[in-house]
Amino acid sequence: MRTAIITGVSTGLGEALAARLLAQDYEVLGVGRRPSPKLGGARFTFARADLAQLDSLEAALTRAFAAIAARKPSQVCLINNAATVGGVGTLGTLGGAAIAADLAVNLAAPVIAADCFCRSFAGPDCEPRIVNVSSGAAQAPIAGASLYSIAKAGLEMLTRALAAEHDERSFGAITLRPGIIDTPMQQAMRGQPAARLPVVAMFRDFHASGRLVAPAEVAAKVVARLVEGEIDNGRTYTYAEL
Ligand SMILES: NC(=O)c1ccc[n+]([C@@H]2O[C@H](COP(=O)([O-])OP(=O)(O)OC[C@H]3O[C@@H](n4cnc5c(N)ncnc54)[C@H](OP(=O)(O)O)[C@@H]3O)[C@@H](O)[C@H]2O)c1
């Protein structure tokens, strides 16, 4: 039994990854606030969790991961996919509550999920693998999306820290920068006022110039190359390489 655990399966890339993996006979656990009506069947389960609510997250994940571990999967892959752009705005306008909420979903929750995953799936038998979905924003700041960039830079360090601590041959942790995808996140970015997101024209141009890639197309490549293929522990993969 091959299993994938994906955060944020209601829309966008997470939904497309879940659909692709289900079509390829994986068992899929979705984690998030709501499932997608497009996902279902006997091999799909859903653990309801708001990734901003860090106090209750560990218990919810521990329960869901234990149920998977009890079925002794031959392969298990965690895809830290969920993210929010709710904290868009320039530094000086954000406020503590928005900062805490944004970093909870985009950084603390994936660290908690990775910590819980490593505890739940120790040992070589299940080939544990973690894919952290990052962004080019981890490398280059985007004016008005500093919280997103800060979190993604931290997420990329999570990958490197996992690789430094787990050098077993069966374990793999990687970062994915998935390119620009036609999802509700892009829609949210191009709908921002320039006062909050000074580079909003770039996001409008991604859409107008037809550069956004369909989520299903990205998901097919991610599954073939990064879930099923050989990977280098600790490495960052860009969409162009898939
Ligand atoms: N789209 C792009 O061009 C692009 C580019 C670079 C990187 N990425 C990365 O790719 C990944 C997927 O992005 P996407 O474009 O598919 O985004 P999306 O369509 O906005 O989907 C984000 C997912 O995260 C979930 N989520 C957000 N806040 C949550 C919370 N508090 N608790 C639980 N789940 C929550 C959403 O669920 P709800 O329905 O509950 O909100 C949704 O399922 C993200 O890590 C993103 O940073 C995207």
The ligand as an ORCA input file, in Angstrom:
! r2SCAN-3c Opt
* xyz 0 1
  N      -0.303     29.002     -7.534
  C       0.964     29.360     -7.764
  O       1.284     29.994     -8.780
  C       2.040     28.963     -6.792
  C       3.341     29.399     -7.055
  C       4.359     29.031     -6.191
  C       4.070     28.229     -5.102
  N       2.781     27.833     -4.851
  C       2.543     26.983     -3.683
  O       1.797     25.840     -4.062
  C       0.996     25.402     -2.957
  C      -0.452     25.264     -3.397
  O      -0.912     26.560     -3.765
  P      -2.230     26.786     -4.629
  O      -1.884     27.789     -5.629
  O      -2.824     25.480     -5.024
  O      -3.125     27.506     -3.513
  P      -4.702     27.519     -3.261
  O      -5.446     27.150     -4.478
  O      -4.966     28.819     -2.599
  O      -4.882     26.325     -2.211
  C      -4.345     26.438     -0.932
  C      -4.818     25.270     -0.094
  O      -4.337     25.500      1.250
  C      -5.440     25.377      2.135
  N      -5.347     26.213      3.313
  C      -5.141     27.553      3.391
  N      -5.238     27.973      4.659
  C      -5.496     26.874      5.412
  C      -5.715     26.649      6.793
  N      -5.715     27.642      7.691
  N      -5.953     25.384      7.222
  C      -6.007     24.359      6.339
  N      -5.813     24.501      5.014
  C      -5.568     25.747      4.561
  C      -6.644     25.810      1.310
  O      -7.803     25.306      1.933
  P      -9.127     26.189      2.254
  O     -10.069     25.819      1.181
  O      -9.555     25.720      3.598
  O      -8.722     27.635      2.244
  C      -6.337     25.161     -0.019
  O      -6.729     23.815     -0.022
  C       1.198     26.432     -1.855
  O       2.179     25.985     -0.951
  C       1.717     27.651     -2.602
  O       2.483     28.485     -1.779
  C       1.756     28.189     -5.667
*
